[in-house]
Amino acid sequence: MSKPALRLILGDQLNHFHSWWKEDPKSFTVLIVESKDEATYVTHHIQKVIAFFLAMRNFAEWLESKDFDVKYVALNDKKNAGSIADNVRAELKTDRYTAFHYLLPDEYRLDESLKKLADSIELPVETFDTEHFYTSRTDVAEMFEGKKTFLMESFYQKMRKKHGILMDGDSPEGGKWNYDKQNRKSLPKEHKVVDAKRFKRDVSELVDLLKAEKIETIGRIDPKNFLWPVTRSEGLAMLRFFIDECLSNFGDYQDAMKRDEWSMYHSRLSFCMNAKLLNPKEVINRVEEAYHNDKKKYNLPAVEGFIRQILGWREYMRGIYWAKMPDYAGLNYFDHKRKLPSWFWDGKTKMNCLSQAVGQSLDYSYAHHIQRLMITGNFALLAGINPDEVDAWYLGIYIDAIEWVEITNTRGMSQFADGGIVGTKPYVSSANYIDKMSDYCSGCHYDKKKKVGEKACPFNSLYWDFYHRHRQKLQNNPRLGFVYPTLDKMDKGKVEEILLQAHAYLENIDEL
């Protein structure tokens, strides 16, 4: 009998429908590794590490149930060689294999590591696509070749046409491509948000494993009640819950925030999708099918808004990543250098909006896009935090954060560190926006209406200080036409007072 090939599966490549699984199970061995390097290259949330290990272990069991030969290397396996590359080398030394195959990684770091590995081994090496995304790595770069700014809306419309999603012939369903302006409602005071769907799993053994192996983590966990979906069947159950219970309200309230409401009407499918347990095509198809089957229950702005996040934004961000890496990881347009405040690690700040958003992130390894963009990200940008520090925090704390999707959203959309490749303007605000979209300002230590003086909301002075500091780079931005005329009309003495207030806050940033 001929020797098999060795095929590597990474922790975010758990695709049940990959064409590999249609081949003869005896023709290859699958290698899956719990790597200390991957668990520690940033300080991850404990729920994130456990979610990936659980998903990997369950996927390995599924493969074994289909008669595939699986070599699973657990974190505490005595034969665990450390890194993924070292485990591959160790397995290949057994002289059992005729070739080495791997799926193309979605992270540049791992892509480079596996290329070096491939160059160092004598066996034939072949790479394969993960068969997950709508686009290839290079599609976005090719579409915007020679252009400084990559416009997501153009890409999104092209994707809608190409794949016939929410289309009426050659025109968009409903006559409009984008209903974003109808997706920005604040939550009515008496509105009762649907209870979040939770799963229940005892992960005490894995918590103990991480401690025994000295894996440093952040965040909190209830070991007896792990709530995240980590199998394909659980991901599908979460998708059904979203469609049945959340989708009808998703459009209206996708930007809304409410204290102690961590899930709202968001799908929370991002971990399952980014681990590839769920495919973006099946998610979009099921949402579109639900809409066409019951247009009384599901409104078009909600459906379009959700599909845009996946078909447009998710694919677009991946394309930006592969078009701009590795240089993208070093971009710092504003030359920001301040360290991240200490309360980003414990949530102990007097600013209620940040206490809520950071505390929720520590509790659940999750925050929705507006909490990430307009609360934590907004503050970091206004305060001039080094984007390297912001990147590391976002990459570590969120369960769905893998660099290809995290860094473009953080360094690009949130921090404008790329100078406008992703976003056309910095996304910053004073307390006014936060108050409009949430109830966070109510009962806060700081006064949302005050720019200066005792208990003045830090967002108000930092907002004007940010634009004052970066006037040379931003004053000609066409999307900021109102900012500098407004600043110039303000009393100069008042402006100086605001800047002094901001400076005082920044000098004592850990005490806010």
C-alpha positions as CSV (number, residue, x, y, z in Angstrom):
1,M,0.0,0.0,0.0
2,S,1.3,3.4,-0.9
3,K,2.2,6.0,1.7
4,P,-0.3,8.8,2.4
5,A,0.2,12.5,2.2
6,L,0.2,14.6,5.4
7,R,-2.4,17.4,5.3
8,L,-2.4,20.2,7.8
9,I,-5.6,21.9,9.1
10,L,-5.3,25.1,11.0
11,G,-7.6,26.1,13.8
12,D,-9.5,28.5,11.6
13,Q,-9.9,26.1,8.6
14,L,-12.6,23.9,10.0
15,N,-14.6,23.6,6.8
16,H,-16.9,20.6,6.7
17,F,-17.5,20.9,3.0
18,H,-14.0,21.2,1.7
19,S,-13.3,19.0,-1.3
20,W,-10.6,17.1,0.6
21,W,-13.3,15.3,2.5
22,K,-14.7,13.8,-0.8
23,E,-11.4,12.0,-1.4
24,D,-10.4,8.5,-0.2
25,P,-9.8,8.7,3.6
26,K,-6.9,6.3,3.2
27,S,-5.0,8.6,0.9
28,F,-3.9,11.1,3.5
29,T,-3.5,11.8,7.2
30,V,-4.9,15.0,8.8
31,L,-2.7,16.9,11.2
32,I,-4.3,19.4,13.7
33,V,-2.1,21.1,16.3
34,E,-2.8,23.0,19.5
35,S,0.2,25.2,19.4
36,K,1.5,27.2,22.3
37,D,2.8,29.8,19.8
38,E,-0.7,30.4,18.4
39,A,-2.1,30.6,21.9
40,T,0.4,33.2,22.9
41,Y,1.5,35.4,19.9
42,V,-0.8,38.0,21.5
43,T,-2.4,37.7,24.9
44,H,-5.8,36.2,24.0
45,H,-9.1,36.2,25.9
46,I,-9.4,32.9,27.7
47,Q,-12.8,32.3,26.0
48,K,-11.1,32.8,22.6
49,V,-8.4,30.2,23.2
50,I,-10.9,27.7,24.6
51,A,-13.4,28.3,21.7
52,F,-10.7,27.5,19.1
53,F,-9.4,24.4,21.0
54,L,-13.0,23.1,21.4
55,A,-13.8,23.8,17.8
56,M,-10.6,22.0,16.7
57,R,-11.3,19.0,18.9
58,N,-14.9,18.7,17.8
59,F,-13.8,19.0,14.1
60,A,-11.2,16.2,14.6
61,E,-13.9,14.0,16.1
62,W,-16.1,14.7,13.1
63,L,-13.3,13.7,10.7
64,E,-12.7,10.5,12.6
65,S,-16.4,9.7,12.4
66,K,-16.0,9.9,8.6
67,D,-13.0,7.4,8.8
68,F,-10.3,9.9,8.2
69,D,-6.9,9.3,9.9
70,V,-6.4,12.2,12.2
71,K,-3.2,13.1,14.1
72,Y,-4.3,15.5,16.8
73,V,-1.6,17.1,18.9
74,A,-3.0,18.5,22.1
75,L,-1.3,21.3,24.0
76,N,0.0,19.1,26.7
77,D,0.9,16.2,24.5
78,K,4.5,15.1,25.4
79,K,5.3,14.9,21.6
80,N,4.0,18.5,21.0
81,A,7.0,20.2,19.4
82,G,5.8,23.7,20.0
83,S,5.0,25.6,16.8
84,I,2.9,24.4,14.0
85,A,5.9,24.2,11.7
86,D,7.9,22.2,14.2
87,N,5.1,19.8,14.7
88,V,4.8,19.3,10.9
89,R,8.6,18.6,10.7
90,A,8.4,16.2,13.6
91,E,5.6,14.3,11.9
92,L,7.3,14.2,8.6
93,K,10.4,12.7,10.2
94,T,8.4,9.5,10.8
95,D,8.9,8.7,7.1
96,R,5.3,7.8,6.7
97,Y,4.4,10.3,4.0
98,T,4.8,10.9,0.4
99,A,3.9,14.6,0.3
100,F,2.9,17.6,2.5
101,H,-0.3,19.6,1.7
102,Y,-1.8,22.6,3.5
103,L,-4.6,25.0,3.0
104,L,-3.6,28.6,2.3
105,P,-3.7,30.5,5.7
106,D,-5.7,33.7,6.1
107,E,-3.0,35.3,8.2
108,Y,0.2,36.8,6.6
109,R,2.3,35.6,9.5
110,L,1.3,32.0,9.1
111,D,1.5,32.2,5.4
112,E,5.1,33.2,5.6
113,S,5.8,30.6,8.2
114,L,4.4,27.8,6.1
115,K,6.2,29.0,3.0
116,K,9.5,28.8,4.9
117,L,8.5,25.3,6.1
118,A,7.7,24.2,2.6
119,D,11.1,25.4,1.4
120,S,12.9,23.5,4.1
121,I,11.4,20.0,3.5
122,E,12.4,17.6,0.7
123,L,8.9,16.1,0.1
124,P,6.6,17.5,-2.6
125,V,4.5,20.4,-1.2
126,E,1.1,21.5,-2.5
127,T,-1.2,24.3,-1.3
128,F,-5.0,24.4,-1.6
129,D,-7.7,27.0,-1.2
130,T,-9.8,26.9,1.9
131,E,-12.9,27.0,-0.3
132,H,-14.7,29.4,2.1
133,F,-14.7,33.0,0.7
134,Y,-16.6,34.4,-2.3
135,T,-13.3,36.0,-3.5
136,S,-9.7,35.1,-3.9
137,R,-6.9,36.9,-2.0
138,T,-6.1,39.1,-5.0
139,D,-9.6,40.1,-6.2
140,V,-9.8,43.4,-4.3
141,A,-6.3,44.5,-5.2
142,E,-6.9,43.8,-8.9
143,M,-10.3,45.6,-8.8
144,F,-8.7,48.8,-7.4
145,E,-5.3,48.6,-9.0
146,G,-3.6,52.1,-9.3
147,K,-6.1,53.7,-6.9
148,K,-5.3,55.3,-3.6
149,T,-8.7,54.6,-2.0
150,F,-10.5,51.3,-2.1
151,L,-14.2,52.1,-2.1
152,M,-16.2,49.3,-0.4
153,E,-19.5,50.3,-2.0
154,S,-18.1,49.7,-5.5
155,F,-16.9,46.3,-4.5
156,Y,-20.1,45.5,-2.8
157,Q,-22.3,46.3,-5.8
158,K,-20.0,44.3,-8.0
159,M,-20.4,41.3,-5.6
160,R,-24.2,41.7,-5.5
161,K,-24.4,41.6,-9.3
162,K,-21.9,38.8,-9.8
163,H,-23.6,36.5,-7.3
164,G,-27.2,37.6,-7.9
165,I,-27.8,38.4,-4.3
166,L,-30.8,40.7,-3.5
167,M,-31.2,41.5,-7.1
168,D,-34.2,42.2,-9.3
169,G,-32.8,41.4,-12.7
170,D,-29.9,43.9,-13.2
171,S,-31.2,46.2,-10.5
172,P,-30.9,46.0,-6.7
173,E,-33.9,44.7,-4.8
174,G,-36.1,47.6,-3.8
175,G,-34.3,50.0,-6.1
176,K,-31.4,50.9,-3.8
177,W,-28.0,49.3,-3.2
178,N,-27.6,50.4,0.4
179,Y,-30.0,51.1,3.2
180,D,-27.4,52.1,5.8
181,K,-29.1,55.4,6.6
182,Q,-32.1,53.4,7.8
183,N,-30.0,51.2,10.1
184,R,-29.1,53.8,12.7
185,K,-32.0,54.0,15.2
186,S,-31.5,54.3,18.9
187,L,-33.3,51.9,21.1
188,P,-36.6,53.1,22.6
189,K,-36.5,53.4,26.4
190,E,-39.1,50.7,27.0
191,H,-37.9,48.3,24.3
192,K,-37.2,44.8,25.6
193,V,-34.2,43.3,23.8
194,V,-34.4,39.6,23.0
195,D,-32.5,37.4,25.4
196,A,-29.1,36.2,24.0
197,K,-28.9,32.6,22.9
198,R,-26.3,30.8,24.9
199,F,-24.9,27.3,24.8
200,K,-23.9,25.5,28.0
201,R,-20.7,23.5,28.2
202,D,-18.4,22.6,31.1
203,V,-14.8,23.6,30.1
204,S,-13.1,23.3,33.5
205,E,-10.7,20.8,32.0
206,L,-9.5,23.2,29.4
207,V,-9.3,26.0,31.9
208,D,-7.0,23.8,34.0
209,L,-5.0,22.9,30.9
210,L,-4.2,26.5,30.1
211,K,-3.2,27.1,33.7
212,A,-1.0,24.0,33.8
213,E,0.7,25.0,30.5
214,K,1.1,28.6,31.7
215,I,-0.8,30.2,28.8
216,E,-1.3,33.8,29.8
217,T,-4.8,35.1,29.0
218,I,-7.1,38.0,29.6
219,G,-10.8,38.2,30.4
220,R,-13.2,36.2,32.5
221,I,-14.9,32.9,32.1
222,D,-17.5,30.7,33.9
223,P,-15.9,27.3,33.4
224,K,-19.2,25.5,34.0
225,N,-21.2,27.6,31.5
226,F,-19.2,28.2,28.3
227,L,-21.8,29.9,26.1
228,W,-20.3,30.1,22.6
229,P,-21.1,27.8,19.6
230,V,-18.1,25.7,18.7
231,T,-19.5,23.0,16.4
232,R,-21.2,23.3,13.0
233,S,-24.5,22.2,14.4
234,E,-24.3,24.8,17.1
235,G,-23.4,27.4,14.5
236,L,-26.5,26.5,12.5
237,A,-28.6,26.7,15.6
238,M,-27.3,30.2,16.3
239,L,-28.1,31.1,12.7
240,R,-31.7,29.9,13.0
241,F,-32.0,31.9,16.3
242,F,-30.8,35.0,14.6
243,I,-33.2,34.7,11.7
244,D,-36.2,33.7,13.9
245,E,-35.6,36.1,16.8
246,C,-33.2,38.9,15.8
247,L,-33.2,39.7,12.1
248,S,-36.5,41.6,12.1
249,N,-35.0,44.1,14.5
250,F,-31.4,43.9,13.4
251,G,-31.6,46.7,10.8
252,D,-33.2,49.3,13.0
253,Y,-31.0,48.7,16.0
254,Q,-27.7,47.4,14.8
255,D,-25.9,50.5,15.9
256,A,-27.7,50.9,19.2
257,M,-26.1,50.2,22.6
258,K,-27.7,49.6,26.0
259,R,-26.1,49.0,29.3
260,D,-25.9,45.4,30.4
261,E,-27.2,44.3,27.0
262,W,-24.2,42.6,25.4
263,S,-25.7,40.8,22.4
264,M,-28.6,43.0,21.3
265,Y,-29.9,41.8,17.9
266,H,-26.5,40.8,16.4
267,S,-26.0,37.4,15.0
268,R,-22.8,36.5,16.9
269,L,-21.9,34.2,14.0
270,S,-18.5,35.7,13.4
271,F,-16.5,33.1,15.4
272,C,-18.2,30.2,13.6
273,M,-17.7,31.9,10.2
274,N,-14.1,32.9,10.9
275,A,-13.3,29.4,12.0
276,K,-15.1,28.2,8.8
277,L,-17.6,26.1,10.6
278,L,-20.2,28.2,8.7
279,N,-19.9,29.3,5.1
280,P,-20.8,32.9,4.2
281,K,-22.8,31.7,1.2
282,E,-25.0,29.5,3.3
283,V,-25.5,32.3,5.9
284,I,-26.5,34.8,3.2
285,N,-28.6,32.3,1.3
286,R,-30.6,31.4,4.4
287,V,-31.2,35.1,5.3
288,E,-32.2,36.0,1.8
289,E,-34.5,33.0,1.6
290,A,-36.2,34.0,4.9
291,Y,-36.8,37.5,3.5
292,H,-38.3,36.3,0.3
293,N,-40.5,33.8,2.2
294,D,-41.9,36.4,4.6
295,K,-41.5,40.0,3.6
296,K,-44.0,41.1,6.3
297,K,-41.7,39.9,9.0
298,Y,-38.3,40.8,7.5
299,N,-37.7,44.3,6.1
300,L,-35.3,44.9,3.3
301,P,-33.0,47.4,5.2
302,A,-32.4,44.8,7.9
303,V,-31.7,42.0,5.4
304,E,-29.5,44.2,3.1
305,G,-27.6,45.6,6.1
306,F,-26.7,42.2,7.4
307,I,-25.8,40.8,4.0
308,R,-23.6,43.9,3.4
309,Q,-21.6,43.1,6.5
310,I,-20.7,39.7,5.1
311,L,-20.7,40.0,1.3
312,G,-19.4,43.5,1.3
313,W,-17.4,44.4,4.4
314,R,-16.0,40.9,5.3
315,E,-14.8,40.1,1.8
316,Y,-13.5,43.6,1.2
317,M,-11.5,43.7,4.4
318,R,-9.8,40.4,3.6
319,G,-9.0,41.8,0.1
320,I,-7.5,45.0,1.6
321,Y,-5.4,42.8,4.0
322,W,-3.8,40.7,1.2
323,A,-3.3,43.8,-1.0
324,K,-1.5,45.8,1.7
325,M,0.3,43.4,4.0
326,P,2.9,43.4,5.5
327,D,3.4,47.1,5.3
328,Y,-0.2,47.7,6.5
329,A,0.7,46.4,10.0
330,G,3.2,49.3,10.5
331,L,1.0,52.2,9.3
332,N,0.6,55.1,11.8
333,Y,-0.7,58.1,9.8
334,F,-1.0,60.3,12.9
335,D,2.2,59.1,14.5
336,H,0.3,58.3,17.7
337,K,2.5,57.0,20.5
338,R,0.5,56.9,23.8
339,K,0.2,53.7,25.6
340,L,-3.2,52.0,26.1
341,P,-4.7,53.0,29.5
342,S,-4.5,50.4,32.2
343,W,-8.3,50.2,32.5
344,F,-8.6,48.6,29.0
345,W,-7.5,45.5,30.9
346,D,-9.9,45.6,33.8
347,G,-12.8,48.0,32.8
348,K,-12.3,50.1,35.9
349,T,-12.9,53.6,34.5
350,K,-15.4,56.3,35.5
351,M,-16.5,56.7,31.9
352,N,-19.6,54.6,31.9
353,C,-19.6,54.0,28.1
354,L,-16.0,52.6,28.3
355,S,-16.7,50.7,31.5
356,Q,-19.6,49.0,29.8
357,A,-17.9,48.3,26.5
358,V,-14.6,47.1,28.0
359,G,-16.3,45.2,30.8
360,Q,-18.5,43.4,28.4
361,S,-15.5,42.5,26.2
362,L,-13.8,41.0,29.3
363,D,-16.9,39.1,30.3
364,Y,-17.9,37.7,26.9
365,S,-14.9,38.2,24.5
366,Y,-17.4,40.1,22.4
367,A,-18.7,43.6,21.5
368,H,-20.6,44.6,18.5
369,H,-19.2,46.8,15.7
370,I,-20.4,50.2,17.1
371,Q,-19.1,49.5,20.5
372,R,-15.7,48.6,18.9
373,L,-15.7,51.6,16.5
374,M,-17.4,54.4,18.4
375,I,-16.6,53.6,22.1
376,T,-13.3,51.8,22.5
377,G,-11.9,52.7,19.1
378,N,-13.2,56.3,19.2
379,F,-11.5,56.9,22.6
380,A,-8.2,55.3,21.4
381,L,-8.1,57.5,18.4
382,L,-9.0,60.7,20.2
383,A,-6.4,60.0,22.9
384,G,-3.6,59.3,20.4
385,I,-3.0,55.7,21.4
386,N,-0.3,53.8,19.4
387,P,-2.1,51.7,16.8
388,D,0.2,48.8,17.6
389,E,-1.2,48.7,21.1
390,V,-4.8,49.1,19.8
391,D,-4.2,46.2,17.4
392,A,-2.9,43.9,20.1
393,W,-5.8,44.6,22.4
394,Y,-8.5,44.0,19.7
395,L,-6.7,40.9,18.3
396,G,-6.5,39.4,21.8
397,I,-9.8,40.3,23.4
398,Y,-12.4,39.4,20.8
399,I,-13.4,35.8,20.1
400,D,-13.7,36.5,16.3
401,A,-10.5,38.4,15.9
402,I,-8.1,36.9,13.4
403,E,-5.6,39.3,11.9
404,W,-7.0,39.4,8.4
405,V,-10.3,40.8,9.6
406,E,-9.1,42.5,12.8
407,I,-6.2,44.7,11.6
408,T,-8.0,46.3,8.7
409,N,-11.0,47.2,10.9
410,T,-8.8,48.4,13.8
411,R,-5.8,50.1,12.1
412,G,-7.9,51.2,9.1
413,M,-11.6,51.8,9.9
414,S,-11.2,52.5,13.6
415,Q,-7.8,54.3,14.0
416,F,-7.4,55.8,10.5
417,A,-3.8,54.8,10.8
418,D,-3.8,53.8,7.1
419,G,-4.5,57.4,6.2
420,G,-7.7,56.6,4.4
421,I,-7.2,53.3,2.5
422,V,-10.3,51.8,4.3
423,G,-12.2,54.7,5.6
424,T,-12.7,58.1,4.0
425,K,-12.6,60.0,7.3
426,P,-11.7,59.4,10.9
427,Y,-14.6,58.0,12.9
428,V,-14.6,60.1,16.0
429,S,-17.3,61.7,18.0
430,S,-18.0,63.7,21.2
431,A,-20.4,62.6,23.9
432,N,-23.4,63.6,21.7
433,Y,-23.2,60.6,19.4
434,I,-22.7,58.2,22.3
435,D,-25.7,59.7,24.1
436,K,-27.8,59.4,21.0
437,M,-27.1,55.8,20.4
438,S,-27.0,54.5,23.9
439,D,-28.1,55.0,27.5
440,Y,-24.5,54.9,28.7
441,C,-24.4,58.6,29.6
442,S,-27.2,58.3,32.1
443,G,-25.8,58.1,35.6
444,C,-22.2,58.5,34.3
445,H,-19.6,60.2,36.6
446,Y,-19.0,62.7,33.8
447,D,-21.4,65.2,32.4
448,K,-22.1,64.6,28.7
449,K,-23.0,68.3,28.2
450,K,-19.8,69.8,29.6
451,K,-16.6,70.4,27.5
452,V,-14.6,71.9,30.4
453,G,-14.6,72.0,34.1
454,E,-15.2,69.4,36.8
455,K,-16.6,66.2,35.5
456,A,-16.7,67.4,31.9
457,C,-17.0,64.4,29.6
458,P,-13.5,63.5,28.3
459,F,-14.9,62.8,24.8
460,N,-16.0,66.4,24.4
461,S,-12.6,68.0,24.9
462,L,-10.6,65.2,23.3
463,Y,-12.8,65.5,20.2
464,W,-11.7,69.1,19.5
465,D,-8.2,68.5,20.7
466,F,-7.9,65.7,18.1
467,Y,-9.0,67.9,15.2
468,H,-6.8,70.8,16.5
469,R,-3.7,68.5,16.7
470,H,-4.2,67.0,13.2
471,R,-5.4,70.1,11.3
472,Q,-2.7,69.9,8.7
473,K,-3.6,66.4,7.7
474,L,-7.4,66.7,8.0
475,Q,-8.5,70.2,7.1
476,N,-8.8,69.4,3.4
477,N,-10.8,66.2,3.9
478,P,-14.1,66.7,2.0
479,R,-16.1,64.7,4.5
480,L,-15.0,67.0,7.4
481,G,-16.2,70.2,5.9
482,F,-18.1,71.3,9.0
483,V,-15.4,70.7,11.5
484,Y,-12.8,73.4,10.9
485,P,-15.2,76.2,10.1
486,T,-16.9,75.4,13.4
487,L,-13.6,75.3,15.3
488,D,-12.6,78.6,13.7
489,K,-15.8,80.3,14.8
490,M,-15.3,79.3,18.4
491,D,-14.0,81.8,20.9
492,K,-10.2,81.5,21.0
493,G,-10.2,81.6,24.8
494,K,-12.8,78.9,24.9
495,V,-10.8,76.8,22.5
496,E,-7.7,77.2,24.7
497,E,-9.7,76.1,27.7
498,I,-10.9,73.0,25.9
499,L,-7.3,72.1,24.8
500,L,-6.1,72.5,28.3
501,Q,-8.9,70.3,29.6
502,A,-7.9,67.6,27.0
503,H,-4.3,67.9,28.0
504,A,-5.1,67.4,31.6
505,Y,-7.1,64.3,30.9
506,L,-4.4,62.8,28.7
507,E,-1.8,63.5,31.3
508,N,-3.9,61.5,33.8
509,I,-5.4,59.0,31.4
510,D,-5.2,56.0,33.7
511,E,-7.3,57.9,36.3
512,L,-10.3,58.7,33.9
